[in-house]
């Protein structure tokens, strides 16, 4: 039996990268190595040019009106959630809770404040970004609301709001 196994012709393995004898094709090239997929490049917020966005002034005035009413307790913060970033939402939520505690400590009920929107100053530091100050006049005092809008996903979103 051992002589029968010795007479069997066993093919040897070809050298790496070489085509076996009798193959008409060259070996396939190795798969190209691509960089790692970064989902934020495709699915994160995409910046938008100012030319592709509507005029920011109406949004600035309406957002200012809403923020003043939210801090006074006359409006719910959820109503502007789609127009602000998560950081701005958290910042406003802290301010809402502080003003709510202050009203409760004094025994005041929330009411809609009487105010008028004054002048609006707009500056564009770069394409797709608007920084502005909106003046708000009340019977007792005048306040300024500083807002930074950025064009994200083909609409304006507030990335910073400060009531001074």
LINRAHU-V391063 format. One record per residue. N is the residue number from 1. PHI is phi in radians with two decimals (999 if undefined). PSI is psi in degrees with one decimal (none if undefined). OMEGA is omega as a letter, one per 30 degrees, with the letter a starting at -180 (* if undefined). Layout:
n=N phi=PHI psi=PSI omega=OMEGA
n=N phi=PHI psi=PSI omega=OMEGA
//
This chain:
n=1 phi=999 psi=-36.7 omega=a
n=2 phi=-1.14 psi=-30.3 omega=l
n=3 phi=-1.25 psi=-26.9 omega=l
n=4 phi=-1.25 psi=-38.8 omega=l
n=5 phi=-1.23 psi=-33.0 omega=a
n=6 phi=-1.19 psi=-25.4 omega=a
n=7 phi=-1.50 psi=-6.3 omega=l
n=8 phi=-1.36 psi=132.2 omega=a
n=9 phi=-1.52 psi=110.5 omega=a
n=10 phi=-1.76 psi=125.6 omega=l
n=11 phi=-1.25 psi=145.8 omega=l
n=12 phi=-1.60 psi=154.5 omega=a
n=13 phi=-1.22 psi=137.7 omega=l
n=14 phi=-1.26 psi=160.4 omega=l
n=15 phi=-1.13 psi=151.6 omega=a
n=16 phi=-1.03 psi=134.6 omega=l
n=17 phi=1.44 psi=-8.8 omega=a
n=18 phi=-1.71 psi=146.2 omega=l
n=19 phi=-1.39 psi=140.0 omega=l
n=20 phi=-1.06 psi=155.6 omega=a
n=21 phi=-1.11 psi=138.7 omega=l
n=22 phi=1.61 psi=-4.9 omega=l
n=23 phi=-1.51 psi=132.7 omega=a
n=24 phi=-1.44 psi=-12.6 omega=a
n=25 phi=-1.87 psi=154.0 omega=l
n=26 phi=-1.31 psi=158.9 omega=l
n=27 phi=-1.15 psi=148.2 omega=a
n=28 phi=-1.23 psi=140.7 omega=l
n=29 phi=-1.19 psi=154.2 omega=a
n=30 phi=-1.20 psi=157.6 omega=a
n=31 phi=-1.17 psi=132.3 omega=l
n=32 phi=-1.16 psi=141.7 omega=l
n=33 phi=-1.58 psi=121.6 omega=l
n=34 phi=-1.77 psi=158.9 omega=l
n=35 phi=-1.19 psi=158.6 omega=a
n=36 phi=-1.10 psi=141.8 omega=a
n=37 phi=-1.23 psi=127.1 omega=l
n=38 phi=-1.97 psi=105.8 omega=a
n=39 phi=-1.13 psi=-26.6 omega=a
n=40 phi=-1.13 psi=-26.6 omega=l
n=41 phi=-1.16 psi=-27.2 omega=a
n=42 phi=-1.87 psi=-34.3 omega=a
n=43 phi=-1.98 psi=-6.2 omega=l
n=44 phi=-1.36 psi=-175.7 omega=l
n=45 phi=-1.17 psi=128.7 omega=a
n=46 phi=-1.74 psi=126.5 omega=l
n=47 phi=-1.16 psi=148.6 omega=a
n=48 phi=-2.21 psi=140.2 omega=l
n=49 phi=-1.24 psi=152.5 omega=l
n=50 phi=-1.07 psi=-33.3 omega=a
n=51 phi=-1.12 psi=-26.4 omega=a
n=52 phi=-1.61 psi=5.7 omega=a
n=53 phi=-2.03 psi=156.1 omega=l
n=54 phi=-1.28 psi=171.8 omega=l
n=55 phi=-1.06 psi=134.1 omega=a
n=56 phi=-1.41 psi=-19.2 omega=a
n=57 phi=-1.03 psi=-46.3 omega=l
n=58 phi=-1.06 psi=-38.9 omega=l
n=59 phi=-1.15 psi=-40.8 omega=l
n=60 phi=-1.06 psi=-45.3 omega=a
n=61 phi=-1.18 psi=-42.9 omega=l
n=62 phi=-1.18 psi=-39.4 omega=l
n=63 phi=-1.14 psi=-39.1 omega=l
n=64 phi=-1.10 psi=-46.3 omega=l
n=65 phi=-1.03 psi=-44.2 omega=a
n=66 phi=-1.14 psi=-42.6 omega=a
n=67 phi=-1.11 psi=-42.7 omega=l
n=68 phi=-1.09 psi=-43.2 omega=l
n=69 phi=-1.19 psi=-35.4 omega=l
n=70 phi=-1.13 psi=-45.5 omega=l
n=71 phi=-1.17 psi=-26.3 omega=l
n=72 phi=-1.42 psi=-10.6 omega=l
n=73 phi=1.55 psi=7.2 omega=a
n=74 phi=-1.58 psi=-9.0 omega=a
n=75 phi=-2.45 psi=150.7 omega=a
n=76 phi=-1.50 psi=140.4 omega=a
n=77 phi=-1.10 psi=-29.6 omega=a
n=78 phi=-1.03 psi=-24.0 omega=a
n=79 phi=-1.16 psi=-22.2 omega=l
n=80 phi=-1.96 psi=11.5 omega=a
n=81 phi=-1.02 psi=-35.7 omega=a
n=82 phi=-1.34 psi=-13.7 omega=a
n=83 phi=-1.75 psi=-2.7 omega=a
n=84 phi=-2.20 psi=157.1 omega=l
n=85 phi=-1.39 psi=170.5 omega=a
n=86 phi=-1.08 psi=-39.3 omega=l
n=87 phi=-1.11 psi=-42.8 omega=l
n=88 phi=-1.15 psi=-40.2 omega=l
n=89 phi=-1.05 psi=-46.6 omega=l
n=90 phi=-1.11 psi=-40.7 omega=l
n=91 phi=-1.08 psi=-46.8 omega=l
n=92 phi=-1.16 psi=-34.9 omega=l
n=93 phi=-1.09 psi=-40.9 omega=l
n=94 phi=-1.08 psi=-44.2 omega=a
n=95 phi=-1.13 psi=-37.4 omega=l
n=96 phi=-1.12 psi=-44.6 omega=a
n=97 phi=-1.12 psi=-40.5 omega=l
n=98 phi=-1.11 psi=-45.3 omega=a
n=99 phi=-1.22 psi=-31.3 omega=l
n=100 phi=-1.15 psi=-43.6 omega=l
n=101 phi=-1.11 psi=-40.4 omega=l
n=102 phi=-1.11 psi=-41.5 omega=l
n=103 phi=-1.13 psi=-42.0 omega=l
n=104 phi=-1.14 psi=-39.3 omega=l
n=105 phi=-1.12 psi=-33.5 omega=l
n=106 phi=-1.55 psi=-9.8 omega=a
n=107 phi=1.36 psi=23.7 omega=l
n=108 phi=-1.60 psi=149.4 omega=l
n=109 phi=-1.76 psi=148.4 omega=l
n=110 phi=-1.17 psi=135.6 omega=l
n=111 phi=-2.45 psi=159.3 omega=a
n=112 phi=-1.27 psi=122.5 omega=a
n=113 phi=-1.30 psi=148.1 omega=l
n=114 phi=-1.68 psi=116.7 omega=l
n=115 phi=-2.65 psi=165.6 omega=l
n=116 phi=-2.24 psi=140.4 omega=l
n=117 phi=-1.40 psi=126.2 omega=l
n=118 phi=-1.65 psi=-135.2 omega=a
n=119 phi=-1.35 psi=154.4 omega=l
n=120 phi=-2.19 psi=123.5 omega=l
n=121 phi=-1.89 psi=125.9 omega=a
n=122 phi=-2.10 psi=136.8 omega=l
n=123 phi=-2.32 psi=140.3 omega=l
n=124 phi=-2.02 psi=95.1 omega=a
n=125 phi=-1.20 psi=-28.9 omega=l
n=126 phi=-2.76 psi=172.7 omega=a
n=127 phi=-1.11 psi=130.3 omega=l
n=128 phi=1.49 psi=8.1 omega=a
n=129 phi=-2.32 psi=134.2 omega=l
n=130 phi=-2.28 psi=128.9 omega=l
n=131 phi=-2.02 psi=136.0 omega=a
n=132 phi=-2.56 psi=161.7 omega=l
n=133 phi=-2.23 psi=125.8 omega=l
n=134 phi=-1.98 psi=125.7 omega=l
n=135 phi=-1.56 psi=132.5 omega=a
n=136 phi=-2.10 psi=122.7 omega=a
n=137 phi=-1.77 psi=128.2 omega=l
n=138 phi=-2.09 psi=169.6 omega=l
n=139 phi=-1.09 psi=-39.8 omega=a
n=140 phi=-1.49 psi=-37.8 omega=a
n=141 phi=-2.74 psi=172.0 omega=l
n=142 phi=-1.99 psi=134.8 omega=a
n=143 phi=-2.14 psi=160.5 omega=l
n=144 phi=-2.09 psi=138.8 omega=l
n=145 phi=-2.07 psi=116.4 omega=l
n=146 phi=-1.68 psi=127.8 omega=a
n=147 phi=-2.30 psi=135.5 omega=l
n=148 phi=-1.99 psi=121.6 omega=l
n=149 phi=-1.87 psi=139.9 omega=l
n=150 phi=-2.22 psi=140.6 omega=l
n=151 phi=-1.37 psi=108.3 omega=l
n=152 phi=-2.24 psi=130.1 omega=l
n=153 phi=0.96 psi=43.3 omega=l
n=154 phi=1.15 psi=26.0 omega=l
n=155 phi=-2.68 psi=160.9 omega=l
n=156 phi=-1.36 psi=138.3 omega=l
n=157 phi=-2.34 psi=137.7 omega=l
n=158 phi=-1.39 psi=119.9 omega=l
n=159 phi=-1.77 psi=-7.5 omega=l
n=160 phi=-2.75 psi=132.5 omega=l
n=161 phi=-2.41 psi=125.7 omega=l
n=162 phi=-2.34 psi=126.7 omega=l
n=163 phi=-1.71 psi=117.2 omega=a
n=164 phi=-1.76 psi=none omega=*
//
